[in-house]
């Protein structure tokens, strides 16, 4: 009888556990590196968010430098990460591909696997320097929005993965050297500054053949360091890479040819590259490669 009573008590405690556990979850969280918040790190804050929740949580990130290799897991959804100031709220790390044979895809400072997330007023930075591939932001999730954010790095700054992922970047600053916006995702960049730090390539889309739209740049401004004189809009990392520039302002650093075939002439038959209604000294299409296509009707 005593054993039965103990078993019954254990079952009742287990039944009550979810109610007790749910009380620890928060809908508003403040992260401050100086200790004047709920948590000192973003990694710690994520542990206070319920998995697969059907309500929104706001994580306020105070000014500070957060030296974290941050992974936002796939079970994290419906969260707004709001920085205090995009130039003073900084997430930074310094991994790179040649470090202990790490390879490109492990070099991220921040990796986002979750969905339905928003990021505002935050700098994502990889400080490895010009040592090859070094990713600042790696995305795998979908329905991700980045507003008034800064992405700082060199080669491979933004890796936008996920063959069916859809992303939006608005009023952001993105810098890099080679292929610094790359991957298979569908991503729209609106009113962003795209800044080249070396003579190289801006995009390297690997859009799958069955995906209708890849990278679209709308009302963006393309700028460069003073000593940069020849930058290509893109080259296809995979044969059906899709990139479009629409209503953008292109400075003189953009190469007359505009696009490169990645030393594979056969890519010219499949790559989906478009330009429409751009302006500036780099937007002159008279010297462009002859395999740039007319803008599709489904993209405006």
Wavefront OBJ file of the C-alpha trace (Angstrom):
o trace
v 0.000 0.000 0.000
v 2.835 2.375 0.862
v 4.444 1.707 -2.537
v 1.120 2.421 -4.287
v 0.769 5.737 -2.463
v 4.300 6.764 -3.431
v 3.600 5.867 -7.042
v 0.379 7.890 -7.011
v 2.194 10.902 -5.544
v 4.872 10.647 -8.238
v 2.225 10.586 -10.987
v 0.489 13.649 -9.517
v 3.792 15.521 -9.361
v 4.494 14.661 -12.993
v 1.051 15.900 -14.020
v 1.662 19.176 -12.201
v 5.146 19.672 -13.605
v 4.131 21.340 -16.918
v 2.127 23.995 -15.032
v 5.082 24.695 -12.740
v 7.498 24.725 -15.685
v 5.385 27.071 -17.813
v 5.575 29.735 -15.132
v 9.285 30.232 -15.793
v 8.779 31.198 -19.434
v 8.758 34.901 -20.245
v 7.120 36.978 -22.994
v 9.542 39.911 -22.607
v 13.229 39.375 -21.926
v 16.041 41.884 -21.560
v 19.627 40.910 -22.326
v 22.405 43.180 -21.057
v 26.086 42.332 -21.137
v 26.658 44.496 -18.060
v 24.323 42.372 -15.946
v 21.498 44.937 -15.772
v 18.990 42.697 -17.532
v 17.361 39.311 -17.139
v 20.367 37.631 -18.753
v 23.924 38.559 -19.729
v 23.982 36.558 -22.986
v 21.540 35.881 -25.810
v 22.280 32.176 -25.496
v 21.030 32.200 -21.903
v 17.923 34.164 -22.858
v 16.818 31.530 -25.365
v 16.546 28.971 -22.566
v 13.704 31.066 -21.107
v 11.607 30.773 -24.287
v 9.108 27.961 -24.685
v 9.573 25.618 -27.655
v 7.120 25.881 -30.583
v 5.011 28.497 -28.830
v 1.908 30.030 -30.430
v 2.473 33.516 -28.949
v 5.210 36.075 -29.592
v 8.147 36.808 -27.342
v 10.288 39.952 -27.497
v 13.963 39.793 -26.597
v 15.384 43.271 -25.996
v 19.154 43.347 -26.424
v 20.907 46.273 -24.773
v 23.966 47.967 -26.265
v 27.093 45.906 -25.829
v 29.411 43.479 -27.567
v 28.188 39.904 -27.284
v 31.064 37.558 -28.075
v 28.905 34.529 -28.796
v 28.796 31.769 -31.376
v 25.039 31.796 -31.350
v 22.694 29.066 -32.638
v 18.987 29.857 -32.654
v 17.428 26.384 -32.727
v 14.682 25.080 -34.984
v 12.211 24.835 -32.093
v 12.377 28.586 -31.514
v 9.544 30.423 -33.307
v 7.641 33.705 -33.083
v 10.398 35.742 -31.448
v 11.426 39.361 -32.044
v 15.078 40.131 -31.262
v 15.299 43.920 -30.869
v 18.663 45.615 -30.407
v 19.041 49.016 -28.804
v 21.285 50.545 -31.488
v 22.519 48.808 -34.676
v 26.023 50.221 -34.289
v 26.309 49.444 -30.575
v 24.421 46.154 -30.251
v 26.971 43.733 -31.692
v 27.088 39.936 -31.906
v 30.595 38.903 -32.905
v 32.838 35.877 -33.355
v 35.931 35.072 -35.411
v 35.833 31.525 -36.798
v 37.000 30.892 -40.387
v 37.131 27.973 -42.800
v 40.843 27.166 -42.512
v 40.808 27.155 -38.725
v 41.428 23.508 -37.786
v 39.769 22.407 -41.018
v 36.471 23.915 -39.918
v 35.076 24.442 -43.435
v 32.812 27.285 -44.537
v 29.541 26.116 -43.041
v 30.730 25.975 -39.430
v 32.252 29.458 -39.379
v 29.047 31.383 -38.593
v 28.815 33.915 -35.808
v 25.032 33.475 -35.746
v 23.123 30.523 -37.189
v 19.318 30.795 -37.378
v 17.458 27.491 -37.663
v 14.170 28.777 -36.223
v 11.266 30.233 -38.219
v 8.992 33.282 -37.980
v 11.678 35.417 -36.358
v 12.429 39.129 -36.596
v 15.758 40.869 -35.972
v 16.077 44.658 -35.642
v 18.900 47.071 -34.822
v 21.628 44.428 -34.490
v 25.130 44.024 -35.932
v 26.165 40.505 -36.980
v 29.940 40.403 -37.310
v 32.723 37.974 -38.185
v 36.095 39.491 -37.285
v 38.343 36.757 -38.690
v 39.631 39.177 -41.325
v 40.686 38.392 -44.885
v 41.555 34.769 -44.242
v 39.070 33.148 -46.607
v 35.510 32.070 -45.909
v 34.143 33.449 -42.638
v 30.354 33.687 -42.231
v 28.669 36.320 -40.059
v 25.079 35.090 -40.514
v 23.947 31.619 -41.592
v 20.199 31.079 -42.018
v 18.343 27.782 -42.376
v 14.887 28.834 -41.167
v 12.127 30.521 -43.141
v 10.011 33.651 -42.710
v 12.944 35.550 -41.250
v 12.984 39.351 -41.256
v 15.993 41.604 -40.709
v 15.436 45.342 -40.352
v 18.004 48.088 -39.780
v 20.719 45.480 -39.182
v 24.417 45.472 -40.121
v 26.315 42.478 -41.484
v 30.084 42.871 -41.294
v 32.664 40.520 -42.752
v 34.753 39.735 -45.778
v 34.337 36.566 -47.839
v 30.960 34.822 -47.425
v 29.420 37.306 -44.982
v 25.821 36.108 -45.515
v 25.025 32.436 -46.139
v 21.301 32.176 -46.889
v 20.606 28.455 -46.909
v 17.414 26.421 -46.956
v 16.138 25.525 -50.424
v 12.608 26.676 -49.586
v 13.461 29.461 -47.126
v 12.058 32.965 -47.582
v 13.849 35.958 -46.061
v 13.468 39.738 -46.051
v 16.131 42.382 -45.433
v 15.082 46.015 -45.115
v 17.202 49.111 -44.458
v 20.258 46.958 -43.788
v 23.988 47.448 -44.380
v 25.870 44.459 -45.826
v 29.597 44.445 -46.549
v 32.148 41.965 -47.794
v 34.742 41.007 -50.362
v 33.982 37.811 -52.315
v 30.577 36.114 -52.749
v 29.458 37.879 -49.605
v 25.775 37.145 -50.219
v 25.396 33.504 -51.224
v 23.168 30.443 -50.990
v 19.936 28.849 -52.284
v 17.283 30.760 -50.305
v 14.728 33.227 -51.624
v 15.655 36.640 -50.215
v 14.444 40.182 -50.886
v 16.737 43.108 -50.043
v 14.935 46.441 -49.903
v 16.565 49.841 -49.333
v 19.824 48.195 -48.319
v 23.413 49.354 -48.783
v 25.585 46.670 -50.392
v 29.228 47.595 -49.825
v 32.175 45.933 -51.603
v 35.582 45.930 -49.900
v 37.562 44.333 -52.756
v 37.488 43.758 -56.516
v 35.432 40.576 -56.611
v 31.823 39.335 -56.664
v 28.803 40.454 -54.642
v 26.495 37.454 -54.963
v 26.851 33.726 -55.505
v 23.330 32.358 -55.704
v 22.776 28.613 -55.773
v 19.034 28.777 -56.381
v 17.611 25.317 -57.203
v 16.034 24.897 -60.630
v 12.571 24.330 -59.129
v 12.681 27.511 -56.981
v 11.035 30.391 -58.811
v 12.868 33.333 -57.201
v 16.321 33.675 -55.616
v 17.950 36.971 -54.573
v 16.081 40.208 -55.386
v 17.634 43.619 -54.676
v 15.088 46.443 -54.747
v 15.961 50.138 -54.269
v 19.402 49.239 -52.957
v 22.575 51.308 -53.124
v 25.775 49.593 -54.281
v 28.916 51.236 -52.876
v 32.586 50.356 -52.447
v 35.848 51.289 -50.740
v 37.760 54.025 -52.621
v 40.336 51.616 -54.092
v 37.769 49.139 -55.422
v 37.256 49.452 -59.181
v 35.891 46.183 -60.596
v 33.087 44.293 -58.889
v 30.693 41.833 -60.511
v 27.038 41.726 -59.519
v 27.148 37.979 -59.260
v 28.298 34.572 -60.403
v 26.312 31.316 -60.225
v 27.468 29.050 -57.414
v 25.124 26.512 -58.998
v 23.823 26.464 -62.600
v 20.354 27.950 -61.937
v 21.442 30.771 -59.636
v 18.869 33.587 -59.615
v 19.713 37.241 -58.883
v 17.831 40.413 -59.846
v 18.680 44.089 -59.330
v 15.686 46.422 -59.657
v 15.610 50.216 -59.189
v 19.073 50.156 -57.626
v 21.768 52.825 -57.574
v 25.076 51.349 -58.777
v 28.326 53.233 -58.304
v 31.240 53.153 -60.767
v 32.906 50.109 -59.187
v 30.479 47.755 -60.952
v 32.231 46.035 -63.872
v 30.843 46.829 -67.337
v 30.209 43.108 -67.943
v 28.109 42.948 -64.788
v 28.144 39.173 -64.383
v 30.564 36.234 -64.441
v 29.940 32.586 -65.398
v 32.252 31.097 -62.711
v 34.567 29.862 -65.488
v 31.797 27.570 -66.707
v 30.353 28.721 -70.053
v 27.508 26.219 -69.697
v 26.181 28.287 -66.759
v 25.290 31.032 -69.231
v 22.444 28.857 -70.532
v 20.847 28.320 -67.130
v 21.770 31.173 -64.762
v 18.866 33.549 -64.159
v 20.248 37.073 -63.969
v 18.134 40.199 -64.351
v 18.504 43.982 -64.260
v 15.717 46.534 -64.484
v 15.519 50.320 -64.171
v 18.794 50.765 -62.305
v 20.740 54.025 -62.240
v 24.229 55.333 -61.573
v 27.542 54.950 -63.428
v 27.635 51.204 -62.757
v 24.167 50.573 -64.177
v 25.031 51.107 -67.838
v 24.050 47.860 -69.582
v 25.780 48.524 -72.926
v 28.795 46.463 -71.910
v 26.849 43.738 -70.139
v 27.175 40.027 -70.928
v 24.610 38.938 -73.497
v 23.045 36.294 -71.257
v 21.297 38.701 -68.860
v 17.568 37.996 -69.158
v 14.457 40.226 -69.319
v 12.813 40.694 -65.946
v 10.077 38.055 -65.319
v 6.510 39.264 -64.910
v 6.269 37.747 -61.418
v 8.998 40.097 -60.127
v 8.352 43.833 -59.871
l 1 2 3 4 5 6 7 8 9 10 11 12 13 14 15 16 17 18 19 20 21 22 23 24 25 26 27 28 29 30 31 32 33 34 35 36 37 38 39 40 41 42 43 44 45 46 47 48 49 50 51 52 53 54 55 56 57 58 59 60 61 62 63 64 65 66 67 68 69 70 71 72 73 74 75 76 77 78 79 80 81 82 83 84 85 86 87 88 89 90 91 92 93 94 95 96 97 98 99 100 101 102 103 104 105 106 107 108 109 110 111 112 113 114 115 116 117 118 119 120 121 122 123 124 125 126 127 128 129 130 131 132 133 134 135 136 137 138 139 140 141 142 143 144 145 146 147 148 149 150 151 152 153 154 155 156 157 158 159 160 161 162 163 164 165 166 167 168 169 170 171 172 173 174 175 176 177 178 179 180 181 182 183 184 185 186 187 188 189 190 191 192 193 194 195 196 197 198 199 200 201 202 203 204 205 206 207 208 209 210 211 212 213 214 215 216 217 218 219 220 221 222 223 224 225 226 227 228 229 230 231 232 233 234 235 236 237 238 239 240 241 242 243 244 245 246 247 248 249 250 251 252 253 254 255 256 257 258 259 260 261 262 263 264 265 266 267 268 269 270 271 272 273 274 275 276 277 278 279 280 281 282 283 284 285 286 287 288 289 290 291 292 293 294 295 296 297 298 299 300
